[in-house]
Amino acid sequence: MSRKVISSYTFSKREIESSKPRLTPQPNEDRKLPRLYQGYLLRHDQGGYYILRDPVEPNGSLIREDLPYNLGYAIDLTRDDVSNLD
């Protein structure tokens, strides 16, 4: 005869509330100026924030430089009335 171990765990209301994701501010959709980092256009995709640098060789391809998420997100949140980080 095999035995099965059954365990249970109860959650308090406080634990459930604390585990919910926090509301994070989103970039302004009504902005008109592009966001720049070191003079390059800030871009965003599933991989995170990045810029495309000019190629080293004349006929080379653009160089993708990934930025730390915190930096890209902070630049993305800046308002139009605040100067771009150059």
N, C-alpha and C positions, 0 to 999 in steps of 0.2 A: 504494500500500500504506500503510495507516494503522498507526501504532504505538500501543500501549497502555502506559502507565506503570503498573507495579504496585509498590506499596510495602508494606512490612510493618513491623510494630512488635511487639516482644516486651515482655511485662509481667513484671516480677519479682514474686516472692511478696510482697515488702514493699510494692510499689505497690498490689497487689490488696488487701492487708489494710488499708492506709491509706485506700483509697477506699471501704471499707464504711462505712455510716452508723453513727454512734456511738449507744450506748444512751442514750436520754434518759429521765429520770424522768417518770412519768405521775402525774397527780393521784390522790389517794387515793380509792378507790371506797367505802370504809367510813365516810367522814366523815358527820357528821350536821348540822353547821351550814352555812348558805349562805355563800358568799363575797361580800363587799360591797366596793365601791369608792365612797368619798364618800357612803356611806349608800344606794347603789343596788345592786341585785342584779347580780352579774357574770354575764354570759351569754357563750356561745361557739357559733359556727357556722362554716361553711366560710370565711366572710369574716374570721374572727378573733374577738378578744374585744371586747365592747362592753357598754354599759349603756344602759338606756332611761330618759331623764329625763322629768319631768313636762312636760305641754304648757304653752306660754306663754299661750295663749288658753284660756278655760274649756272650750270644746268642741273644742279642737284635738287632734291625734294626738300620741302619744308621740314624743319626739325621740331618735333613735339617736345615741349618741356612741361612735365607735370608739376603742379604746385601743391603744397600741403593743403589739405581740405580746409583747415581753419583759416588760412590766408586767403584762399579763393573765395570762401564764403563771406568773409569780412569785406572784401572788395566788392563782392556782388551786392551786399546790403547797403553800400554807401548811397546816399541820396544825390540827386543831380546838383544840388546847391553846394556840395562839398567837392573840392577839387580832386581829380584822379591822382592816384599814387604813381608818380613817375620817377 
